[in-house]
Every structure is written in C-alpha cells, then in structure tokens.
Amino acid sequence: MAVDPCSFSSPNECICTKISWFVNVDFETHILDCNVDLQFSVKKDGITRLTLDTSDLNIKSVHNQATKEKLSFKLGEKHKAFGTPLHIDLPDGLKSGSTVTLSISYQTSSTASAIQWLKPEQTSGKKHPYLFTQCQAIHARSIIPCQDSPGVKAKYEAEVSVPKGLVALMSAATNGEASDSNDVNRSVFKFKQEVAIPSYLIAMVVGALESRQVGPRSRVWSEKEMVEECALEFAEVETMISTAESLVGEYVWGQYDLLILPPSFPYGGMENPCLTFVTPTLLAGDRSLTGVVAHEISHSWTGNLVTNRTWEHFWLNEGFTVFLERKIIGRMHGEQMRQFGFIGGWKTLNDSVTKFGEDSPLTQLVVSLKDSDPDDAFSSVPYEKGSCFLFYLEQLVGGPEVFEPFFRKYIEEHKYKTATTDEWKAFLMDYFKDKADVLESVDWDAWLYKPGMPPVNMIERYDSTLADACTKLCQRWIKASPEDLATFSSKDIEGFSSAQIIEFLAQLLYHTAGNPLPLSHIEAMENAYNFSSKKNSEIRFRWLRLSIRSNCKDSFQHTVNFLLEQGRMKFTRPLYEELFKCKDAKELAIETFTANQSFYHPICSSMVAKDLKLH
C-alpha cells in the first residue's frame, strides 16, 4: 500500500478494519468524552508498535480489549499540519493474519478542528445548541485516534449520548435510540455503517432536528424552521439517484438523506455516506442550485465507493464526481446543459490557475503533499481540470456510448477499494487496448503532472448554445460607452435561466480581472437587472465580486452582510480577498473578519486568516 505523506500511520503493517465509538457530547465544555475500540488486521509478523494519527487529543488509557491488559503509549512530536503521532506498544507475538483490538479512552480538545460548536443564537431556532463535524481532509484525527488516511477503509458503529430533546445523526444507518442509563437527562443514539469507509467520511451532527420524506429512500433533515422549504427545494433527489444508478450501477448505501446545516458550514456539500451535508446557500427557491446535490450523490460511487488512496490523487474523487454529476444533469435536462456546465467550469478553473499562478505545482492534477496540509492545496483544480480531462478522453475514444461503459466498469472493478492515478490509467489503457494508437496521442505528462491550464483548449470543444446569449450580453457591457448605458433593461435577461445569469456574470468577472468595469457600468447594471435583490447565492456572490472590483462603495456593506449570513468557503474566501485587494475596503475586510471569526468553521477561519495575511 502506498505511503500517505499526510499520515503517521503504517497500514501496510497493521490496518484498521472496524471502529466502535462511544461518545458523550458535552455542550458546556465543548468536549467529546470518548471510548473507542479499534480492530486491526495484522499484515506483518512480529509487529511491536502501532502508530495512529491524533490532533490535540487527551489520551487517558490504552488497553488490549481481549485481555484487558494495559498497553504503554506515548505521544510523539507535534507537526504543524498533521497533528501528533500516538505510538502504542502492541502485545507480544502478533502474527500476520491475526487480529488485535485496542480500547482507547480519551477526550477531544474544545478547539478540535473537525468540530464546530454553535450557540443557540447561531441556529435558526435560537433555543438549542448545535454541533457538526467536518473530517475531510485530515481532521478525523482531532476526534478519533485513527489511521487518518483515505487509503484505510473500516466499518464503524457508534453510540452517541446527547441532552434529551436533541437529535444525533451520523454517516451511517440509524440503529436505535434509548435513554442514557448513566443520566436520565440524556438520550443515546446508535448507528452502524456496514460498508467500509475512510476516516474522513465519519460524520456527526447534534441539534434540534426534524425531517421530511422526499423520496422512497430519502429524508431531508434540518432545524424545524427550515424543514418545509428544504423539502420543496430537494424534491428531485430520487430522480438524481435513479439516474446515477443507470450510469454506474446499484446504490449500495441503503438510505440517502440530506442534512441542511446552519450557514457556517464551510462547503457546498459533503458526501458523508447515508447523510449528505449541504449548505443552506443552495436554497434559491427554484431548485436552480441543486446541482450540488447531484454532485454529492455522485460521490456515492466516485469517492465513497472508489476512493483516492492519498490526497495527492484527489482528482480521482472530485474530477470523476464532477464528470458524473454533469452526466446526471445531462440525462435530466439535456446534453446542452451538461456542456454548459463544462463551460462554466473552465472559467472557474482559470480563476484558480490565475490565483495560484500558472507555474504553481498546486495547479497540477496529481500534486505532491509532502509536509503540506491538504487544506492548503484545496481548489477547483482537481474538480474542473479533472472532469475536463475525462471529457477530453471521452471524445477521443469515441464519445459517451463508448466511454460510459468503461466508466461503469471502472467503478464495478474498483468498488470498496482505493486507487491511484497510475492504477486508473493502467485500467483505462487495458480496457481501450484496441485504441492504443489514439491514446498514445494524449499528452499524459502535461495533463497529469504539469501546472497551469490543460494542454488542450477545451473551451473550443464544448457546445456553446446556452452560453452564446450570455457571451453576447457580456460583450455589449464591456464595449458600452457612457451613452450606451441607457439602452440596457431588464428585458436583456428576461429569457435567461439562473444558470445563464451566473454564466453572464462569470464571463464579466473573467474579462475584467485586470481591467474592472467603470463604476457607471455597475450602477447601470444594478438599475437594469436589480442583482442586489436576488436570493440566489451564486448570483449574489459574482455580483458582489464584480462590484467590489469597480470600487462600488454601495456594495461594501452588502458584501459584509453576505459574509455574515454564511460561511461557505467558495464565497467567503474570494469575497474577503476582493475586499482586501480594494484600497478603500482593505481595513473593512480585516475588521469584519476579526470581529466575526468565531462565526466561521475552524477550517474556513484558518484559511481566511491566511488570505488576509493575519497568520
């Protein structure tokens, strides 16, 4: 098994196969009081020491579960990104093929990086506290001592004790609820995940939650104040799952529920098995942003079922998932809509390449993470460059009718396993051995290992039908003289879908990166289209970026309001960066973040602080 540069563990010697986790949630101290049983399969004779990943855990004791023998342990030197190795002396005489189960008693830190604790006033209901976890990429080690690598998959079960009146949910099937025998004021929720998963997919939420049925295998969960709105917004879940099954095979996880989190959730979605976490910024009122759900559903195959072995091959998770997500959208809304998604993705990719720099190694598909925090490498590159590469290969070998059977076969052959880029490429070359001459024309090195934009200008290959009207309107604005501004009106975008408005604004951002629109243009655009009043978060985000670039002071407070309504990194980081780069708004950016840092999830807070040069 490949060594994971982001983990202290050695799963090639001893690998975890099952986790049994017992958790007491303390909202007063912001601590999880835990016992965990870790079952290991021994891979090598004579192993005497096991090393686990931890981060700010208070380890109390370690025992051999079978004999109750107390085992010696010590914590190693703390690493700035990877936490602290936990070295455990194993029982004597372990043989390859045997199993050993360790029982570890410990507490988390009140500042565990995987957890966000919310006060009642930070929730919709304002009455009860709330917590949720986010373990991707390497934050599971802050709540469980484990082999915190995507290359290690284990089944898990859990019992979670919470104050009565609150509900606990996990990335697993619910397995019962009972009163806590140790405290009549608490309830215990039980869970079981029968499909082996990597540690980053272990997830937990506790809050005053309610649910509504939205499909034969799906419920939507949220605080009761939002639950009806959420049920309406995500009513197409079953259609998306069924469409994915027609492309890549059976959905193996049983239940597919959605949890709509409080606004500080730092991502659009997180593909936790059985319980996808999504941001409330998807609530547009017209289902126009539910493509994120198609993305998270796709992860049920690409990522969760077939997993990148290390974070250096993250594109195998995300590039494949974007590719499958757009296949689903294409089946539901037409091929032009699928290719329209790739056009938008190309601009998003260009943004990331511009931000990192064309020569940055972080713009490669396969990256090196030696001594590096995977969160620092996070961007749209693995998503968009990866899916773009798959689109290119699909065209090269003969189109969807040829490539889709390969894609399904790859999933089938690798399900429940992990993969590297070389293994995927070898499978592709073997599957298409009759097209070896065609595949030899691919510049594999440039696509996979060179920085910058792809070696093929894919934007020229996409069906631009839905984008043409956006391009035409964008060019009108860019070329408009002061006298032309009166010719624009709401009729310009009367027939546009939300996706086309987003594309129009994305094009303006792309073309004005180094040459902002005059302030008079921004004011005329607001008068014509009233973008400031839009509920759609993707439209608001792009409009605010465009306005800040043009030093539109009226937009500064609107931007601050948006930054304090939600903590999704896709929005917060670029908006803080735009304010920071604007001479008249730089201090406002720093003051706003400093005063409201506790609103954001620890991952988001850390990244924004770096963006604002506060670290």
C-alpha positions in Angstrom: 0.0 0.0 0.0 1.3 3.4 -0.9 2.6 5.5 2.0 0.4 8.5 2.7 2.5 11.6 3.2 -0.3 13.2 5.3 -0.4 10.3 7.9 1.9 9.0 10.6 0.4 5.5 10.3 1.7 2.4 8.6 -1.4 0.5 7.4 0.9 -1.9 5.4 1.9 -3.4 8.7 -1.4 -3.3 10.6 -4.6 -2.0 9.2 -7.8 -0.9 11.0 -10.9 -2.8 9.8 -13.6 -1.8 12.4 -14.2 1.2 14.7 -16.6 1.1 17.6 -17.0 4.6 19.0 -18.8 5.6 22.2 -19.3 9.4 22.6 -20.6 11.7 25.3 -21.3 15.1 23.8 -20.7 18.0 26.3 -22.1 21.3 25.1 -20.9 23.1 28.3 -17.2 22.3 27.8 -17.2 21.8 24.0 -15.6 18.4 24.6 -16.4 14.9 23.4 -15.7 12.3 26.1 -15.0 9.1 24.2 -14.0 5.4 24.3 -13.1 3.8 21.0 -12.4 0.2 20.1 -10.2 -0.2 17.0 -9.9 -3.6 15.4 -6.8 -4.2 13.4 -5.8 -6.9 10.9 -2.1 -7.6 11.3 -0.2 -7.7 8.0 3.3 -8.5 9.1 4.8 -10.9 11.7 6.4 -9.5 14.8 4.9 -6.0 14.8 5.6 -4.5 18.2 4.4 -0.9 17.8 1.4 0.8 16.2 1.3 4.5 15.3 -2.0 6.4 15.0 -2.8 9.9 13.9 -4.1 12.3 16.6 -4.6 16.1 16.9 -5.0 17.7 20.3 -6.5 14.6 21.9 -6.1 13.9 25.6 -5.3 10.2 25.7 -6.2 8.7 29.1 -5.5 4.9 28.6 -5.0 2.2 26.0 -5.9 -1.5 26.7 -5.8 -4.8 24.8 -9.6 -5.3 24.6 -9.3 -9.2 24.7 -7.1 -9.4 27.8 -7.8 -6.0 29.4 -4.0 -5.6 29.6 -2.9 -2.0 29.9 -0.7 -1.0 27.0 2.1 1.5 27.1 1.8 4.6 24.8 3.4 7.9 24.2 2.8 10.9 22.0 5.4 12.0 19.6 6.4 15.4 18.4 3.6 17.7 17.1 3.7 18.5 13.4 2.4 21.9 12.3 -0.1 20.3 9.8 -0.5 16.7 10.7 -1.0 16.8 14.5 0.7 14.3 16.8 1.6 10.7 16.3 0.3 8.3 19.0 2.8 5.4 19.5 1.3 2.3 21.1 3.3 -0.8 22.3 1.4 -3.9 21.0 1.0 -7.3 22.7 3.9 -9.7 22.0 3.7 -12.5 19.4 1.4 -10.9 16.8 1.3 -12.9 13.6 0.4 -11.9 10.1 -3.3 -12.7 9.5 -4.3 -12.3 13.2 -6.4 -9.5 14.7 -6.0 -7.3 17.7 -8.5 -4.8 19.2 -7.3 -1.8 21.1 -9.6 0.1 23.5 -8.7 3.8 23.9 -10.2 6.2 26.4 -9.7 9.9 25.6 -11.2 13.4 25.3 -11.2 15.8 22.4 -10.0 19.3 22.7 -12.5 22.1 23.0 -11.0 23.5 19.8 -10.9 20.2 17.8 -10.6 21.2 14.1 -13.2 18.8 12.9 -16.0 20.2 15.1 -18.0 23.4 15.1 -20.0 24.1 18.2 -22.8 26.6 17.7 -24.5 28.6 20.5 -28.3 28.7 20.4 -28.3 32.2 18.9 -26.3 30.9 16.0 -29.1 28.5 14.9 -32.4 29.1 13.2 -34.4 28.2 16.3 -32.3 30.2 18.7 -33.2 27.8 21.6 -30.8 24.8 21.4 -27.0 24.4 20.8 -25.8 22.5 17.7 -22.6 20.8 16.6 -21.5 19.3 13.4 -18.2 17.7 12.2 -16.2 18.0 9.0 -13.4 15.5 8.9 -12.2 15.9 5.3 -9.3 16.0 4.6 -7.3 15.1 7.8 -9.5 16.3 10.7 -10.9 12.9 11.8 -7.7 12.6 13.9 -9.0 15.5 16.0 -12.0 13.5 17.2 -10.7 9.8 16.9 -7.2 8.4 17.2 -7.1 6.6 13.9 -5.2 5.8 10.7 -6.4 9.1 9.2 -5.7 8.3 5.5 -8.2 7.8 2.7 -6.3 4.6 1.9 -7.7 2.9 5.0 -11.3 1.8 5.0 -13.1 0.5 8.0 -16.7 -0.3 9.0 -17.9 1.5 12.1 -20.6 1.6 14.8 -21.3 4.3 17.3 -23.3 5.2 20.4 -23.7 9.0 20.9 -25.1 10.4 24.2 -26.7 13.8 23.9 -29.0 16.0 26.0 -32.7 15.0 25.8 -34.6 16.9 23.2 -31.7 16.9 20.7 -31.2 14.5 17.8 -27.9 12.9 16.8 -27.3 11.7 13.2 -24.2 10.1 11.6 -22.9 9.0 8.3 -24.4 5.6 8.9 -27.7 3.8 9.3 -29.6 4.6 12.5 -29.7 1.6 14.8 -32.0 2.7 17.6 -32.4 5.3 20.4 -32.7 4.8 24.1 -32.4 6.7 27.4 -28.9 7.0 28.7 -28.5 4.5 31.6 -26.0 6.9 33.2 -28.1 10.0 33.0 -31.9 10.3 32.8 -31.5 13.7 31.2 -29.7 12.3 28.2 -30.5 10.1 25.2 -28.3 7.6 23.4 -28.5 7.3 19.6 -27.0 4.2 17.9 -25.5 3.8 14.4 -24.0 1.2 12.2 -22.1 1.6 8.9 -21.8 -1.8 7.2 -19.8 -0.5 4.2 -16.1 0.1 5.0 -15.3 3.8 4.6 -12.2 6.1 5.1 -12.0 8.1 8.3 -12.7 11.4 6.5 -16.3 10.2 5.9 -17.1 9.7 9.6 -19.5 12.5 10.4 -21.8 13.5 13.2 -24.4 16.2 13.8 -26.4 17.0 17.0 -29.2 19.6 17.1 -32.9 20.2 17.3 -33.5 18.4 14.0 -36.7 17.4 12.2 -37.1 15.6 8.9 -39.5 15.2 5.9 -39.7 12.3 3.5 -38.7 13.4 -0.1 -38.3 10.0 -1.7 -38.5 6.2 -1.2 -35.0 6.1 0.4 -34.5 9.8 1.3 -35.4 12.3 4.0 -34.4 15.9 4.4 -33.2 16.9 7.8 -32.8 20.5 9.2 -34.0 22.7 12.1 -37.8 22.8 12.0 -37.7 26.5 10.9 -36.3 25.5 7.5 -37.5 21.9 7.0 -40.5 22.6 4.8 -38.5 24.9 2.5 -35.8 22.3 2.3 -38.2 19.5 1.4 -39.6 21.5 -1.5 -36.1 22.5 -2.8 -34.7 19.0 -2.8 -37.7 17.1 -4.1 -35.7 15.7 -7.1 -33.3 13.6 -5.1 -34.8 10.2 -6.1 -34.6 11.2 -9.8 -30.9 12.0 -9.4 -30.1 8.7 -7.6 -32.0 6.6 -10.2 -30.2 8.5 -13.0 -26.9 7.8 -11.4 -27.7 4.1 -11.0 -28.5 3.9 -14.7 -25.0 5.2 -15.3 -22.8 3.5 -12.8 -24.7 0.7 -11.1 -26.5 0.0 -7.8 -26.6 2.5 -4.9 -25.2 0.3 -2.1 -25.6 2.6 0.9 -29.3 2.0 1.6 -30.6 5.3 2.9 -29.8 8.6 1.2 -30.7 11.5 3.4 -29.8 15.2 3.2 -28.9 17.4 6.1 -29.2 21.2 5.6 -26.7 22.7 8.0 -26.5 26.1 9.7 -25.0 28.7 7.4 -21.4 28.4 8.8 -20.9 25.1 7.1 -17.7 25.7 5.0 -18.5 23.7 1.9 -21.3 23.4 -0.7 -21.8 19.9 0.4 -20.0 16.9 2.0 -20.7 13.5 0.7 -21.0 11.7 4.1 -22.5 8.3 3.4 -26.2 7.9 4.1 -26.3 11.6 5.2 -25.1 14.2 2.7 -24.3 17.6 4.5 -25.3 20.6 2.4 -25.1 24.4 2.8 -28.3 26.4 3.2 -26.9 28.7 0.4 -28.5 26.2 -2.0 -31.9 27.3 -1.0 -32.7 29.5 -4.0 -36.5 28.9 -4.1 -36.4 27.5 -7.6 -34.2 24.4 -7.4 -31.7 26.2 -9.6 -28.7 25.3 -7.3 -29.5 21.7 -6.5 -26.8 20.5 -8.9 -24.6 20.4 -5.8 -26.8 17.5 -4.7 -26.2 15.7 -7.9 -22.5 16.2 -7.2 -22.8 14.7 -3.6 -25.0 11.8 -4.9 -22.3 11.0 -7.5 -19.8 10.7 -4.7 -21.7 7.6 -3.5 -19.8 5.9 -6.3 -16.8 8.2 -7.1 -15.1 8.9 -3.8 -17.1 6.9 -1.3 -17.1 3.6 -3.2 -13.9 4.0 -5.1 -11.6 6.3 -3.1 -8.3 8.1 -3.9 -5.6 6.3 -1.9 -4.0 9.5 -0.8 -4.9 13.2 -1.1 -2.3 13.6 -3.8 -4.8 11.8 -6.1 -7.8 13.9 -5.0 -8.8 14.4 -8.6 -9.8 10.7 -8.8 -12.5 11.7 -6.2 -13.5 15.1 -7.4 -12.8 15.2 -11.2 -14.7 11.9 -11.6 -17.5 13.2 -9.4 -18.0 16.4 -11.4 -17.9 14.3 -14.6 -20.6 12.0 -13.3 -22.7 14.9 -11.8 -22.8 16.6 -15.2 -23.8 13.2 -16.8 -26.8 13.2 -14.4 -27.7 16.8 -15.3 -27.4 15.9 -19.0 -29.7 13.0 -18.6 -32.3 15.1 -16.7 -32.0 18.4 -18.6 -30.3 17.7 -21.9 -26.8 17.4 -23.3 -26.5 21.2 -23.9 -27.0 21.7 -20.2 -24.2 19.2 -19.4 -21.8 21.0 -21.7 -22.9 24.4 -20.4 -21.7 23.2 -17.0 -18.2 22.5 -18.5 -18.1 26.0 -20.0 -18.7 27.5 -16.5 -16.2 25.1 -15.1 -13.5 26.2 -17.5 -13.8 29.8 -16.1 -13.7 28.5 -12.5 -10.6 26.6 -13.4 -9.0 29.6 -15.0 -9.7 31.6 -11.8 -7.9 29.0 -9.7 -4.9 28.9 -12.0 -4.7 32.7 -12.0 -4.9 32.8 -8.2 -2.2 30.1 -7.7 -0.1 31.2 -10.7 0.4 29.3 -13.9 3.6 27.7 -12.7 2.2 26.7 -9.3 2.5 22.9 -8.6 -0.9 23.1 -6.9 -2.4 23.5 -10.4 -1.3 20.0 -11.4 -3.8 17.2 -11.3 -1.5 15.0 -9.3 0.1 17.0 -6.6 2.9 16.5 -4.0 1.7 16.9 -0.4 5.0 16.1 1.4 4.9 18.1 4.6 1.8 20.0 3.3 -1.7 20.4 4.7 -4.2 19.1 2.1 -6.5 22.0 3.0 -3.9 24.5 1.7 -4.0 22.7 -1.7 -7.8 22.8 -1.9 -9.1 24.5 -5.0 -11.3 23.9 -8.1 -8.3 22.4 -10.0 -9.0 18.7 -9.2 -12.7 19.2 -9.8 -12.6 21.1 -13.1 -9.2 20.1 -14.7 -10.0 16.5 -13.7 -13.5 16.5 -15.2 -12.3 18.3 -18.3 -9.6 15.6 -18.8 -12.3 12.9 -18.7 -14.5 14.8 -21.2 -11.4 15.1 -23.5 -10.8 11.3 -23.2 -14.5 10.5 -23.8 -14.4 12.5 -27.0 -11.1 10.9 -28.0 -12.2 7.3 -27.7 -15.5 7.7 -29.5 -18.0 9.6 -27.3 -20.4 8.8 -24.5 -21.6 5.5 -25.9 -18.0 4.2 -25.8 -16.8 5.9 -22.7 -19.8 5.4 -20.3 -19.4 1.5 -20.3 -15.7 2.0 -19.4 -16.7 4.4 -16.6 -19.2 1.9 -15.2 -16.7 -1.0 -15.5 -14.1 1.0 -13.7 -16.5 1.6 -10.8 -17.5 -2.0 -10.7 -14.0 -3.4 -10.7 -12.7 -1.0 -8.0 -15.7 -0.6 -5.7 -14.9 -0.9 -2.0 -11.2 -0.3 -2.9 -8.8 2.6 -3.2 -6.9 3.7 -6.3 -4.0 5.8 -7.6 -3.7 7.7 -10.9 -1.3 5.1 -12.3 -3.8 2.3 -11.5 -6.7 4.2 -13.1 -4.5 4.9 -16.2 -3.5 1.2 -16.4 -7.1 0.1 -16.3 -8.1 2.6 -19.0 -5.2 1.5 -21.3 -6.1 -2.1 -20.8 -9.9 -1.5 -21.4 -9.2 0.5 -24.6 -6.2 -1.6 -25.9 -7.9 -1.6 -29.3 -7.5 2.2 -29.3 -3.8 2.3 -28.2 -2.8 4.5 -31.1 -5.4 7.1 -30.2 -4.4 7.1 -26.5 -0.8 7.5 -27.4 -1.6 10.9 -28.8 -2.6 12.1 -25.3 0.0 14.3 -23.6 -0.3 12.4 -20.3 2.5 14.2 -18.6 1.0 17.7 -19.4 -2.5 16.7 -18.3 -1.4 15.0 -15.0 1.9 16.4 -13.9 2.3 19.9 -15.5 0.9 23.1 -13.9 -1.4 25.6 -15.5 -4.4 25.2 -17.8 -4.9 22.0 -19.7 -2.7 21.4 -22.8 -5.8 21.3 -24.9 -8.1 24.4 -25.2 -11.3 22.5 -24.3 -13.5 25.6 -24.2 -13.5 25.4 -28.0 -14.9 21.9 -27.9 -18.0 22.5 -25.8 -21.5 23.1 -27.2 -21.9 26.8 -26.6 -25.5 27.1 -27.5 -26.7 28.1 -24.0 -23.7 30.3 -23.4 -23.9 32.3 -26.6 -26.6 34.7 -25.4 -24.5 35.2 -22.2 -21.4 36.0 -24.2 -23.3 38.4 -26.5 -24.7 40.4 -23.5 -21.3 40.3 -21.7 -19.6 41.9 -24.8 -22.3 44.5 -25.0 -21.5 45.7 -21.5 -17.7 45.5 -22.0 -17.9 47.6 -25.2 -20.7 50.0 -23.9 -19.9 53.7 -23.9 -21.4 56.0 -21.3 -24.1 56.9 -23.9 -25.0 53.2 -24.4 -25.8 52.5 -20.8 -29.4 53.8 -21.1 -30.0 51.0 -23.8 -29.9 48.2 -21.2 -33.0 47.0 -19.4 -34.5 44.0 -17.6 -35.6 42.6 -21.0 -32.0 41.7 -21.7 -32.2 38.8 -19.3 -35.9 38.1 -19.5 -35.4 34.6 -21.0 -32.3 33.7 -19.0 -32.2 30.8 -16.6 -30.5 31.3 -13.3 -27.6 29.3 -14.7 -27.3 31.7 -17.7 -27.3 34.8 -15.4 -24.5 33.1 -13.4 -22.6 32.4 -16.6 -23.1 36.1 -17.8 -21.6 37.4 -14.5 -18.8 34.8 -14.6 -17.8 36.0 -18.1 -17.8 39.6 -16.9 -15.5 38.6 -14.0 -13.2 36.7 -16.4 -12.9 39.6 -18.8 -12.5 42.3 -16.1 -9.9 40.5 -13.9 -7.2 43.1 -14.7 -9.5 45.9 -16.0 -12.6 46.5 -13.9 -15.8 47.9 -15.4 -16.3 51.6 -14.8 -18.4 52.4 -11.7 -21.1 53.9 -14.0 -21.5 50.5 -15.7 -22.0 48.8 -12.3 -24.6 51.3 -11.3 -26.4 51.0 -14.7 -26.4 47.2 -14.4 -27.9 47.3 -10.9 -30.6 49.7 -12.2 -31.4 47.4 -15.2 -31.2 44.0 -13.5 -31.6 44.6 -9.7 -29.0 41.9 -8.9 -28.7 43.1 -5.3 -32.1 41.8 -4.5 -31.5 38.3 -5.9 -31.8 35.4 -3.4 -29.7 33.0 -5.5 -26.3 32.9 -3.6 -24.3 32.2 -6.8 -25.7 35.3 -8.5 -25.1 37.4 -5.4 -21.5 36.2 -5.0 -20.5 37.0 -8.5 -22.3 40.4 -8.5 -20.6 41.4 -5.3 -17.2 40.5 -6.6 -17.8 42.5 -9.8 -19.0 45.5 -7.8 -16.0 45.5 -5.3 -13.6 45.3 -8.2 -15.1 48.6 -9.6 -14.8 50.1 -6.1 -18.6 50.4 -5.7 -18.8 51.6 -2.1 -22.5 50.9 -2.0 -21.6 47.2 -2.4 -19.3 47.1 0.6 -22.0 46.7 3.2 -24.0 44.3 1.0 -20.8 42.2 0.9 -20.3 42.3 4.7 -23.9 41.3 5.1 -23.4 38.3 2.8 -20.2 37.3 4.6 -22.0 37.2 7.9 -25.0 35.3 6.5 -23.0 32.2 5.5 -19.5 30.7 5.9 -19.2 28.7 2.7 -15.5 28.9 1.6 -16.4 29.1 -2.1 -17.9 32.5 -1.3 -16.2 33.8 1.8 -12.6 33.4 0.7 -12.9 35.2 -2.7 -15.1 38.0 -1.2 -12.7 38.7 1.6 -9.8 38.6 -0.9 -11.6 41.1 -3.2 -12.3 43.5 -0.2 -8.6 43.0 0.9 -7.3 43.9 -2.5 -9.6 47.0 -2.8 -7.8 50.0 -1.3 -10.9 51.5 0.2 -12.1 48.2 1.7 -9.0 46.5 3.0 -9.5 47.6 6.6 -13.2 46.7 6.4 -12.2 43.2 5.4 -9.8 42.8 8.3 -12.2 44.4 10.8 -15.2 42.3 9.7 -13.3 39.0 9.8 -11.6 39.8 13.2 -14.9 40.7 14.8 -16.7 37.7 13.5 -14.1 35.0 13.3 -15.9 32.7 15.7 -18.9 32.6 13.3 -16.9 30.6 10.8 -15.9 26.9 10.9 -12.3 26.4 12.1 -11.2 25.2 8.6 -12.7 28.3 7.0 -11.4 30.7 9.7 -7.9 29.4 9.3 -7.9 29.7 5.5 -9.4 33.3 5.5 -6.8 34.4 8.1 -4.1 33.2 5.8 -5.7 35.0 2.8 -5.8 38.2 4.9 -2.1 37.8 5.9 -3.2 37.5 9.6 -1.1 34.4 10.1 
